[in-house]
Structures are given as structure tokens and as C-alpha cells.
Amino acid sequence: MTSPLGELRGVSRTFSLGGVTAIDRLSLAVGRGEWLSVVGPSGSGKSTLLHMLSGLDRPSSGKVLFDGREPTDGEWTRLRATRIGYVFQSFHLLPRLTALENVQVPMVGSKSGSAQRRARASELLDAVGLAERAGHRPGQMSGGERQRVAIARGLVNRPDLLLADEPTGNLDADSTQDLVQLLRELHRTLGLALVVVTHNPEVALAAGRVLRLRSGRVEGAAA
């Protein structure tokens, strides 16, 4: 592997309420252009791992690096606006906005003009097969369509790293299969690093590497 894009060095995350250790002395490197699937039982620390890689949460101990350095809080905010995309299981689309408008949300406040934002959002909706649904609101779309909008939104700022938390968790079997194919195509064509938390074996096996977590540690790693 070349120098990693995202890296955890001996990271632990303990929550004071209940004294739960979600991540326990975990070290991990995510390569540029790599597709990594993270699997494990509920409560094993999978979502916390994504929060660490994106700077949405900070470790209790250890270091989190992006592109070889340890960002400050302000730098993490800028990275999430420019180089790190995030896809949530529950879509988190704004119900009053159309698909086209939802995709543009991460670009609000950027230097791009409104015409550029609309053009970029249209381009991505076309890429995920939803050009004809651009004017529809989330309540007018299926679960699979809403997840595709969420993926387009995660890609709108051309990230180097896309993090997806159970992206097929609310989808039926056919929609899951379609989404796996979409992720394969996006990974191949865009060359971005992709980290996907999943319980779905089909999604896990599509990745180049699978990380298995249990009790906040890599399963099988030495104590």
C-alpha cells in the first residue's frame, strides 16, 4: 500500500455514559482508491470507526490521520466539505427539497455559483440513474432511489474518501443488488477510497478487503 489516505493509530473511544469502549486500541490504514468493507455484530464499533475516519468524533486516545497528518477540528470540518463524503443508512434527505436540491446541500456556502451547483447535481443524478427523478421529493421516491440520491449527495464535492454506514440496511434484495452494482461502478470510474459498514454479505464481498470487528477490535488480532 502507498501512504494511506485515512489512518487510525492505536485509537480508543470510550463514552463516559456507561463507560462503554466502542473502539479499543484500533490501528487501521485505508489506502487511496481502496474499497474496504467493515463487518461485525451490532455494538462492535463499526459506526464509531466511520466517525473517527471522518472527524465527526474524536478519539479518547490514539491518533487519527488524514493524508499523513492529524487535522484540527476546523480542518476536519473543511475536509468533510471537500475531501470526505458520508452516506447514512437512513438517507437524511430534507423532505421539502427535490432530489436535485438535496444533492446540492453540501455545496451551499462553497464558491460555486447556483448554475454550477445545479449542473454538478444533475451530472451525479444521471450517474446514479436518477436523472428523470430530479424534481421529485424524498416522499415520492422508493428507498433505493433515496439511497442513490444520498450517494450522489456524498459525491457532490468530489471526495477522495466516501464513507457509507449500512447503505443497504433499509433496502430490499433487488435494491441492494442494484446498489452494490452502483458502488462497483462508482469505485471503478472515480477511483475514490470507499469504506462501507455493512451486515450484508453481498456488500462485504464486493470489497477488496474485509475488516471484521468485535468489541471494538479487529477480530483475531493479538490483545
C-alpha positions as CSV (number, residue, x, y, z in Angstrom):
1,M,0.0,0.0,0.0
2,T,1.2,3.5,-0.7
3,S,0.9,6.1,2.0
4,P,-2.6,5.7,3.4
5,L,-5.4,8.3,2.9
6,G,-7.0,7.7,6.3
7,E,-5.3,6.1,9.3
8,L,-6.0,5.2,12.9
9,R,-3.1,4.7,15.2
10,G,-3.9,2.9,18.5
11,V,-7.3,4.6,18.7
12,S,-9.7,4.1,21.6
13,R,-13.0,5.7,22.1
14,T,-14.7,5.4,25.5
15,F,-18.1,7.0,26.2
16,S,-18.4,8.4,29.7
17,L,-22.1,7.5,30.0
18,G,-22.0,3.8,30.9
19,G,-18.2,3.6,30.4
20,V,-18.6,1.8,27.1
21,T,-15.4,1.4,25.0
22,A,-16.6,1.4,21.4
23,I,-13.2,1.3,19.8
24,D,-10.3,-0.4,21.7
25,R,-6.7,0.4,20.6
26,L,-7.5,0.0,17.0
27,S,-5.0,0.6,14.2
28,L,-6.1,0.8,10.6
29,A,-4.9,2.2,7.3
30,V,-7.2,2.9,4.4
31,G,-5.3,3.1,1.1
32,R,-6.0,5.6,-1.7
33,G,-8.6,4.1,-4.1
34,E,-9.2,1.1,-1.8
35,W,-12.6,-0.4,-1.1
36,L,-12.8,-1.7,2.5
37,S,-15.9,-3.3,4.0
38,V,-16.3,-3.3,7.8
39,V,-18.4,-6.1,9.3
40,G,-19.2,-7.3,12.7
41,P,-22.1,-7.7,15.2
42,S,-24.2,-4.8,16.4
43,G,-22.2,-2.8,19.0
44,S,-18.8,-3.9,17.7
45,G,-17.7,-0.3,16.9
46,K,-18.4,-0.1,13.2
47,S,-20.2,3.2,13.1
48,T,-17.7,4.7,15.6
49,L,-14.9,3.7,13.3
50,L,-16.5,5.7,10.5
51,H,-17.0,8.7,12.8
52,M,-13.3,8.5,13.6
53,L,-12.2,8.4,10.0
54,S,-14.4,11.4,9.2
55,G,-13.6,13.5,12.2
56,L,-17.2,13.5,13.3
57,D,-16.0,12.2,16.6
58,R,-12.6,12.4,18.3
59,P,-10.7,9.5,20.0
60,S,-10.2,9.2,23.7
61,S,-6.7,8.2,23.0
62,G,-4.5,7.5,19.9
63,K,-4.3,9.4,16.7
64,V,-6.5,9.8,13.6
65,L,-4.6,11.0,10.5
66,F,-5.9,12.1,7.1
67,D,-3.4,12.3,4.2
68,G,-0.5,11.9,6.6
69,R,-1.4,14.5,9.2
70,E,-3.5,14.9,12.2
71,P,-6.2,17.5,11.4
72,T,-7.6,20.1,13.9
73,D,-11.3,20.4,14.5
74,G,-11.6,23.2,11.9
75,E,-9.6,21.2,9.4
76,W,-11.9,18.2,9.8
77,T,-14.8,20.5,9.0
78,R,-13.2,21.6,5.8
79,L,-12.2,18.1,4.9
80,R,-15.8,16.9,5.2
81,A,-16.8,19.7,2.9
82,T,-14.2,18.9,0.3
83,R,-12.5,15.5,0.5
84,I,-14.7,13.2,2.7
85,G,-18.2,12.2,1.7
86,Y,-20.7,10.4,4.0
87,V,-23.7,8.2,3.2
88,F,-26.1,7.4,6.1
89,Q,-28.3,4.4,6.4
90,S,-31.4,6.5,7.0
91,F,-30.7,8.7,4.0
92,H,-31.1,12.0,5.9
93,L,-32.6,13.8,2.9
94,L,-34.5,17.0,3.5
95,P,-38.2,16.2,2.8
96,R,-39.1,19.6,1.4
97,L,-36.3,19.6,-1.1
98,T,-36.2,17.8,-4.5
99,A,-33.6,15.3,-5.3
100,L,-31.7,17.9,-7.3
101,E,-31.8,20.3,-4.3
102,N,-30.8,17.6,-1.8
103,V,-27.7,16.7,-3.8
104,Q,-26.7,20.4,-3.8
105,V,-26.9,20.8,0.1
106,P,-23.1,20.1,0.8
107,M,-22.2,22.7,-1.8
108,V,-24.1,25.5,0.0
109,G,-21.5,28.1,1.1
110,S,-19.0,26.9,-1.5
111,K,-17.6,29.2,-4.1
112,S,-19.6,27.5,-6.8
113,G,-22.5,29.5,-8.3
114,S,-26.0,28.3,-8.4
115,A,-25.7,27.2,-12.1
116,Q,-22.6,25.2,-11.3
117,R,-24.3,23.6,-8.3
118,R,-27.3,22.6,-10.4
119,A,-25.1,21.3,-13.2
120,R,-23.0,19.2,-10.8
121,A,-26.1,17.8,-9.0
122,S,-27.7,16.9,-12.4
123,E,-24.5,15.2,-13.5
124,L,-24.5,13.0,-10.4
125,L,-28.2,12.2,-10.5
126,D,-27.6,11.0,-14.1
127,A,-24.6,8.9,-12.9
128,V,-26.7,7.1,-10.3
129,G,-29.5,6.6,-12.8
130,L,-32.0,9.1,-11.4
131,A,-31.9,11.9,-14.0
132,E,-35.7,11.6,-14.5
133,R,-36.3,11.9,-10.7
134,A,-34.5,15.2,-10.2
135,G,-37.7,17.1,-9.5
136,H,-39.1,14.5,-7.1
137,R,-39.1,14.9,-3.3
138,P,-38.0,12.0,-1.0
139,G,-41.6,11.1,-0.2
140,Q,-42.2,10.4,-3.9
141,M,-39.2,8.0,-4.3
142,S,-38.5,4.4,-3.3
143,G,-36.0,3.5,-0.6
144,G,-33.5,2.5,-3.3
145,E,-33.9,5.8,-5.1
146,R,-33.5,7.8,-1.9
147,Q,-30.3,6.0,-1.2
148,R,-29.0,6.8,-4.6
149,V,-29.7,10.4,-4.0
150,A,-27.8,10.2,-0.7
151,I,-24.9,8.7,-2.6
152,A,-25.0,11.4,-5.2
153,R,-25.0,14.0,-2.3
154,G,-22.0,12.3,-0.8
155,L,-20.1,12.6,-4.0
156,V,-21.1,16.2,-4.9
157,N,-17.8,17.8,-3.7
158,R,-15.6,15.2,-5.4
159,P,-14.3,13.5,-2.3
160,D,-11.2,11.3,-2.1
161,L,-12.9,9.2,0.6
162,L,-16.5,8.1,0.7
163,L,-17.8,6.5,4.0
164,A,-21.1,4.6,3.9
165,D,-22.8,3.4,7.1
166,E,-25.1,0.4,6.3
167,P,-26.1,1.8,2.9
168,T,-28.4,-1.2,2.2
169,G,-29.8,-1.5,5.7
170,N,-33.2,-0.1,4.7
171,L,-33.4,-1.7,1.2
172,D,-35.0,-4.8,-0.2
173,A,-33.0,-7.6,-2.0
174,D,-33.4,-6.2,-5.5
175,S,-32.5,-2.6,-4.4
176,T,-29.5,-4.0,-2.5
177,Q,-28.2,-5.7,-5.6
178,D,-28.7,-2.6,-7.7
179,L,-26.8,-0.5,-5.1
180,V,-23.9,-2.9,-5.0
181,Q,-23.5,-2.7,-8.7
182,L,-23.7,1.1,-8.5
183,L,-20.9,1.2,-5.8
184,R,-18.8,-1.1,-8.0
185,E,-19.2,1.3,-11.0
186,L,-18.5,4.4,-9.0
187,H,-15.5,2.9,-7.3
188,R,-14.1,1.8,-10.7
189,T,-14.7,5.1,-12.5
190,L,-14.0,7.6,-9.8
191,G,-11.0,5.9,-8.2
192,L,-12.0,7.1,-4.7
193,A,-11.4,5.2,-1.5
194,L,-14.6,3.6,-0.2
195,V,-15.2,2.4,3.4
196,V,-18.6,0.6,3.8
197,V,-20.0,-0.6,7.1
198,T,-22.4,-3.5,6.4
199,H,-24.2,-6.5,7.7
200,N,-24.9,-7.7,4.2
201,P,-22.5,-10.5,2.9
202,E,-23.1,-9.4,-0.7
203,V,-21.9,-5.9,0.0
204,A,-19.0,-7.1,2.1
205,L,-17.7,-9.5,-0.6
206,A,-17.8,-6.8,-3.2
207,A,-14.9,-5.0,-1.4
208,G,-11.2,-5.6,-2.0
209,R,-10.7,-6.1,1.8
210,V,-12.9,-7.0,4.6
211,L,-12.3,-5.9,8.2
212,R,-14.1,-7.8,11.0
213,L,-14.7,-6.0,14.2
214,R,-15.7,-7.5,17.6
215,S,-15.8,-5.5,20.8
216,G,-14.0,-2.6,19.2
217,R,-11.0,-4.6,18.0
218,V,-10.1,-6.4,14.8
219,E,-11.2,-9.9,15.2
220,G,-8.3,-12.3,15.5
221,A,-5.8,-9.5,16.4
222,A,-3.4,-10.0,19.3
223,A,-4.5,-8.5,22.6
